Amino acid sequence: MEYVIEMNNIRKEFPGIVANDNITLQVKQGEIHALLGENGAGKSTLMNVLFGLYQPERGEIRVRGEKVNITDPNVADRLGIGMVHQHFMLVQNFTVTENIILGSEPVKGTTIDIKKAARDVQEISDRYGLRVDATSKIEDISVGMQQRVEILKTLYRGADILIFDEPTAALTPQEIRELIQIMRNLINEGKSIILITHKLKEILEVADNCTVIRRGKGIGTVSVADSSETSLAEMMVGREVSFAVEKDLAKPGDTVLSIQGLTVEDFRGIDMVDQLNLDVKAGEILGVAGVDGNGQTELIEALTGLRSVKAGTITLNGEDITGKKPRKITEAGVAHIPQDRHKHGLVLEFTIGENILLQTYYQKPYTRNGILDYHKIYKKAEELIEEYDVRTASSSTAARSLSGGNQQKAIIAREIDRNPDLMIAAQPTRGLDVGAIEFIHKKLVEQRDQGKAVLLVSLEMDEVLNLSDRIAVIYDGKIVDIVDAKETDENELGLLMAGGKKEAGEPAT
C-alpha cells in the first residue's frame, strides 16, 4: 500500500536524551491518524522532524512514496505539509488576513494586494466551515478562532497533509466539538490529518488509526474501531490505568478557609466575584464548578494575592489574609497550583531545580547570610524530582524544555512539600495525559486524607464530580448552590451552572 506519509526508523537526539528512538509512522491518504503518548513521550518532536523544524540523526521520510529531505518548514510547505502548532504563532495586532499571508503575500504591481488576499482567505474559510472573519484582529478573537486562523494558514499555502499538535488543549467543550467537525470537513475534501494528542475520548470519536509512542519508542499502530479507552491507555503508559478516583469517604474537620462577602473586579472594573460566600474544611475537597468566565479566575487570584479585593474578607484558620501579598499568603499556609502554569507557576528560563525551590529558596537551609546555597537547593530538588517522577534529563534542565505533565508535577512537588493547610488547585490537569491525571488526582486525595483543605477549581465536569466531596456551583460571580458530590450528576450541575435551580425535593436524574 502507498502511504501519503512514511517515517521509517526515525531517531532524534538532544543532549542527554533520545527523544525519538527508531520510530516508524505510516499515514494513509484521507485518514485521521492519531499520534498518542504521554506528555514528553516524543510526539511533538517526531512531527517537528516531519515539518522540518528538527533534523533526525537517522531514518528516512517518504511523502507520497517519494523519499524526501525536509531541511526546513519551507520544504514541508512545498510538499503540502502544514502544521497547526499547540502554541499559536500569530502576530496579535495584525488582522487574520495579514497573519495568514505573512511570508506569502500576493503582490499587485509594487504593493501587497490585501483585498485579493482577504477574498481568498474568506473563500477558504467558508469552504471548510471555519467561519473566520478575515478582517478581525487576532487580539480581538477567541482562542478557538485563533486556532482556526492557524488552520487557514496551512490551507492558504496549499497543504493537504495537516499536523494538529494538541489542538484541543486550550479549547472549550463547544470549540472542541466544532474543531472535530472541521477536521471531518477537511477529510471529506481529500486532506489527510495527523492528530497529536493524549485525549483518548477524542481519538475514539474522530481517528481512524492510532500510533502509540512511549518514552520515545514506537509501541505499535492499532485500528481505533478495534480499540477502547482502556486498551489505548495501557499502550500509552505501559500499565493498567484507573479512570476512577479511588478515595474513602471524607472526614471533614474545622473550617480552614472562610470567604465572606467577597467582591473582586476584573481589569475593566466589572465585579466578576460578587459578594461571594464559601467555606472549605480540613479533610475535604471542595470543587468549584462553573462555565468559564463566571468569576473563577478572579476568585483564585484574590485568594492567592494576585488580584486586589474590592470588598469582603478572606480568613485562613481564623487569620485575616485579605489583600496580603502572595508571599505572605503562601507563608500563612496556602499552596497554589495555578491554572496557567507558564504565567504563574514557573520561570521558564530557570532550571527545573530552581523552580522547585521558588517558594522556599530564601529560607534556611537554602540561603545563608543572603547567599544562595545551590548545593542544598539542587539536592532538595533532586529528591523531589525522584519522589514525584518528574522526567527530566537533569535538575539543571530549563523548565521550558520539560513537557506540560512534568512541569505540572514539579509545581505540585513544590507546593505539597511546603506542608500547606490549604491547597488551591486550579485546572490542575489541563492539557495532561491519563497517567499524569491519575498521579495528580492521587496527590490531591492524599492531601485531603492528611487533613488538609483542598479547593479544586476545574472546567472539567468529570474531574469535579469524581474528585470532590462537596461541589459549589459558581454563576455570575456568586455561589448559587453547594451539593454533595455523591448525590448529584452532570444534569443537575449543568442546570445550576446555567443559572437554573433544581426544584425542592426534585431528585437528581
ZIJOQUI-V446671 format. One record per run of one state. SS is the DSSP state (~ for helix, > for strand, _ for the rest). FROM is the first residue (numbers start at 0). TO is the last residue. If there is no record, write none. Layout:
BEGIN
ss-><SS | SS>
from-><FROM | FROM>
to-><TO | TO>
END
This chain:
BEGIN
ss-><_ | > | _ | > | _ | > | _ | ~ | _ | > | _ | > | _ | ~ | _ | > | _ | > | ~ | _ | > | _ | > | _ | ~ | _ | > | ~ | _ | ~ | _ | > | _ | ~ | _ | > | _ | ~ | _ | > | _ | > | ~ | _ | ~ | _ | > | _ | > | _ | > | _ | ~ | _ | > | _ | > | _ | ~ | _ | > | _ | ~ | _ | > | ~ | _ | > | _ | > | _ | ~ | _ | > | ~ | _ | ~ | _ | > | _ | ~ | _ | > | _ | ~ | _ | > | _ | > | ~ | _ | ~ | _>
from-><0 | 4 | 14 | 16 | 27 | 31 | 37 | 42 | 50 | 57 | 63 | 65 | 68 | 72 | 78 | 80 | 84 | 94 | 95 | 101 | 106 | 108 | 110 | 112 | 113 | 127 | 136 | 137 | 140 | 142 | 156 | 160 | 165 | 172 | 188 | 191 | 197 | 199 | 206 | 208 | 214 | 216 | 223 | 226 | 228 | 237 | 254 | 265 | 270 | 281 | 283 | 289 | 295 | 303 | 310 | 316 | 318 | 320 | 325 | 331 | 333 | 337 | 340 | 345 | 350 | 351 | 356 | 366 | 368 | 370 | 372 | 373 | 387 | 397 | 398 | 401 | 403 | 417 | 421 | 426 | 433 | 449 | 452 | 457 | 460 | 467 | 469 | 475 | 477 | 484 | 487 | 489 | 497>
to-><3 | 13 | 15 | 26 | 30 | 36 | 41 | 49 | 56 | 62 | 64 | 67 | 71 | 77 | 79 | 83 | 93 | 94 | 100 | 105 | 107 | 109 | 111 | 112 | 126 | 135 | 136 | 139 | 141 | 155 | 159 | 164 | 171 | 187 | 190 | 196 | 198 | 205 | 207 | 213 | 215 | 222 | 225 | 227 | 236 | 253 | 264 | 269 | 280 | 282 | 288 | 294 | 302 | 309 | 315 | 317 | 319 | 324 | 330 | 332 | 336 | 339 | 344 | 349 | 350 | 355 | 365 | 367 | 369 | 371 | 372 | 386 | 396 | 397 | 400 | 402 | 416 | 420 | 425 | 432 | 448 | 451 | 456 | 459 | 466 | 468 | 474 | 476 | 483 | 486 | 488 | 496 | 508>
END
